[in-house]
Each structure stands twice: as C-alpha cells, then as structure tokens.
Amino acid sequence: MSKAGYDATAIARFFALLEKKLGDRSGTSMLSTHPGTPERKRDILDYAGALKAKQQPQ
C-alpha cells in the first residue's frame, strides 16, 4: 500500500486515537484473537519504519 502512496503510519494514528478513547486494553490481548491496541500501534510503526528504510536509495 505504501507503493500506492498510502501513509503507512495512518493506521497507527487511528490506534492511538482508539487507545485514547477506550484506554489501554493491552492486558486482554493474551485472551483475544487480535493483539491489544498498544501492540498493534507499535508493530505498525515498526513496520512503517522498515518500509521507509527499505525505500531509501542506498
């Protein structure tokens, strides 16, 4: 999606807003089918950073 021009960090901003509205529910991620909001936000930002590094000319 980043190749198509989408901001890879936009979903992380969404999760930050969700976390602000609903609070930190990371303690429930172990019992869930999806990781908690803080983990999702961290993983997305890590992935976006890796994409950015990969796309920079060497």
Biotite code that builds the C-alpha atoms (Angstrom):
import biotite.structure as struc

atoms = struc.array([
    struc.Atom([0.000, 0.000, 0.000], chain_id="A", res_id=1, res_name="MET", atom_name="CA", element="C"),
    struc.Atom([2.885, 2.365, 0.631], chain_id="A", res_id=2, res_name="SER", atom_name="CA", element="C"),
    struc.Atom([3.898, 1.989, -3.026], chain_id="A", res_id=3, res_name="LYS", atom_name="CA", element="C"),
    struc.Atom([0.436, 3.260, -3.943], chain_id="A", res_id=4, res_name="ALA", atom_name="CA", element="C"),
    struc.Atom([1.031, 6.409, -1.881], chain_id="A", res_id=5, res_name="GLY", atom_name="CA", element="C"),
    struc.Atom([-0.791, 5.491, 1.331], chain_id="A", res_id=6, res_name="TYR", atom_name="CA", element="C"),
    struc.Atom([0.701, 6.729, 4.587], chain_id="A", res_id=7, res_name="ASP", atom_name="CA", element="C"),
    struc.Atom([1.860, 3.608, 6.410], chain_id="A", res_id=8, res_name="ALA", atom_name="CA", element="C"),
    struc.Atom([1.588, 5.364, 9.782], chain_id="A", res_id=9, res_name="THR", atom_name="CA", element="C"),
    struc.Atom([-2.036, 6.482, 9.370], chain_id="A", res_id=10, res_name="ALA", atom_name="CA", element="C"),
    struc.Atom([-3.430, 3.304, 10.925], chain_id="A", res_id=11, res_name="ILE", atom_name="CA", element="C"),
    struc.Atom([-1.077, 3.775, 13.888], chain_id="A", res_id=12, res_name="ALA", atom_name="CA", element="C"),
    struc.Atom([-2.626, 7.226, 14.440], chain_id="A", res_id=13, res_name="ARG", atom_name="CA", element="C"),
    struc.Atom([-6.049, 5.559, 14.340], chain_id="A", res_id=14, res_name="PHE", atom_name="CA", element="C"),
    struc.Atom([-4.955, 3.066, 17.012], chain_id="A", res_id=15, res_name="PHE", atom_name="CA", element="C"),
    struc.Atom([-3.546, 5.924, 19.129], chain_id="A", res_id=16, res_name="ALA", atom_name="CA", element="C"),
    struc.Atom([-6.936, 7.643, 18.955], chain_id="A", res_id=17, res_name="LEU", atom_name="CA", element="C"),
    struc.Atom([-8.694, 4.381, 19.787], chain_id="A", res_id=18, res_name="LEU", atom_name="CA", element="C"),
    struc.Atom([-6.395, 3.841, 22.754], chain_id="A", res_id=19, res_name="GLU", atom_name="CA", element="C"),
    struc.Atom([-7.058, 7.399, 23.959], chain_id="A", res_id=20, res_name="LYS", atom_name="CA", element="C"),
    struc.Atom([-10.829, 6.898, 23.716], chain_id="A", res_id=21, res_name="LYS", atom_name="CA", element="C"),
    struc.Atom([-11.014, 3.364, 25.136], chain_id="A", res_id=22, res_name="LEU", atom_name="CA", element="C"),
    struc.Atom([-7.938, 3.248, 27.341], chain_id="A", res_id=23, res_name="GLY", atom_name="CA", element="C"),
    struc.Atom([-5.113, 0.754, 27.367], chain_id="A", res_id=24, res_name="ASP", atom_name="CA", element="C"),
    struc.Atom([-6.568, -2.722, 26.963], chain_id="A", res_id=25, res_name="ARG", atom_name="CA", element="C"),
    struc.Atom([-3.280, -4.459, 26.303], chain_id="A", res_id=26, res_name="SER", atom_name="CA", element="C"),
    struc.Atom([-3.829, -6.824, 29.225], chain_id="A", res_id=27, res_name="GLY", atom_name="CA", element="C"),
    struc.Atom([-6.648, -8.518, 27.330], chain_id="A", res_id=28, res_name="THR", atom_name="CA", element="C"),
    struc.Atom([-4.626, -9.260, 24.193], chain_id="A", res_id=29, res_name="SER", atom_name="CA", element="C"),
    struc.Atom([-3.486, -12.624, 25.536], chain_id="A", res_id=30, res_name="MET", atom_name="CA", element="C"),
    struc.Atom([-7.114, -13.776, 25.621], chain_id="A", res_id=31, res_name="LEU", atom_name="CA", element="C"),
    struc.Atom([-8.051, -12.206, 22.318], chain_id="A", res_id=32, res_name="SER", atom_name="CA", element="C"),
    struc.Atom([-7.752, -13.223, 18.682], chain_id="A", res_id=33, res_name="THR", atom_name="CA", element="C"),
    struc.Atom([-6.056, -9.875, 17.960], chain_id="A", res_id=34, res_name="HIS", atom_name="CA", element="C"),
    struc.Atom([-3.222, -8.081, 19.745], chain_id="A", res_id=35, res_name="PRO", atom_name="CA", element="C"),
    struc.Atom([-4.100, -5.171, 22.021], chain_id="A", res_id=36, res_name="GLY", atom_name="CA", element="C"),
    struc.Atom([-4.122, -1.618, 20.702], chain_id="A", res_id=37, res_name="THR", atom_name="CA", element="C"),
    struc.Atom([-0.672, -0.634, 22.053], chain_id="A", res_id=38, res_name="PRO", atom_name="CA", element="C"),
    struc.Atom([0.906, -3.707, 20.487], chain_id="A", res_id=39, res_name="GLU", atom_name="CA", element="C"),
    struc.Atom([-0.799, -3.103, 17.167], chain_id="A", res_id=40, res_name="ARG", atom_name="CA", element="C"),
    struc.Atom([0.306, 0.539, 17.139], chain_id="A", res_id=41, res_name="LYS", atom_name="CA", element="C"),
    struc.Atom([3.919, -0.422, 17.976], chain_id="A", res_id=42, res_name="ARG", atom_name="CA", element="C"),
    struc.Atom([4.009, -3.175, 15.340], chain_id="A", res_id=43, res_name="ASP", atom_name="CA", element="C"),
    struc.Atom([2.634, -0.866, 12.656], chain_id="A", res_id=44, res_name="ILE", atom_name="CA", element="C"),
    struc.Atom([5.153, 1.869, 13.438], chain_id="A", res_id=45, res_name="LEU", atom_name="CA", element="C"),
    struc.Atom([7.975, -0.705, 13.378], chain_id="A", res_id=46, res_name="ASP", atom_name="CA", element="C"),
    struc.Atom([6.764, -1.993, 10.019], chain_id="A", res_id=47, res_name="TYR", atom_name="CA", element="C"),
    struc.Atom([6.403, 1.536, 8.612], chain_id="A", res_id=48, res_name="ALA", atom_name="CA", element="C"),
    struc.Atom([9.957, 2.324, 9.708], chain_id="A", res_id=49, res_name="GLY", atom_name="CA", element="C"),
    struc.Atom([11.234, -0.804, 7.991], chain_id="A", res_id=50, res_name="ALA", atom_name="CA", element="C"),
    struc.Atom([9.373, 0.133, 4.799], chain_id="A", res_id=51, res_name="LEU", atom_name="CA", element="C"),
    struc.Atom([10.824, 3.643, 4.863], chain_id="A", res_id=52, res_name="LYS", atom_name="CA", element="C"),
    struc.Atom([14.349, 2.315, 5.357], chain_id="A", res_id=53, res_name="ALA", atom_name="CA", element="C"),
    struc.Atom([13.865, -0.188, 2.534], chain_id="A", res_id=54, res_name="LYS", atom_name="CA", element="C"),
    struc.Atom([12.627, 2.508, 0.129], chain_id="A", res_id=55, res_name="GLN", atom_name="CA", element="C"),
    struc.Atom([15.525, 4.917, 0.710], chain_id="A", res_id=56, res_name="GLN", atom_name="CA", element="C"),
    struc.Atom([18.138, 4.833, -2.048], chain_id="A", res_id=57, res_name="PRO", atom_name="CA", element="C"),
    struc.Atom([21.481, 3.452, -0.992], chain_id="A", res_id=58, res_name="GLN", atom_name="CA", element="C"),
])
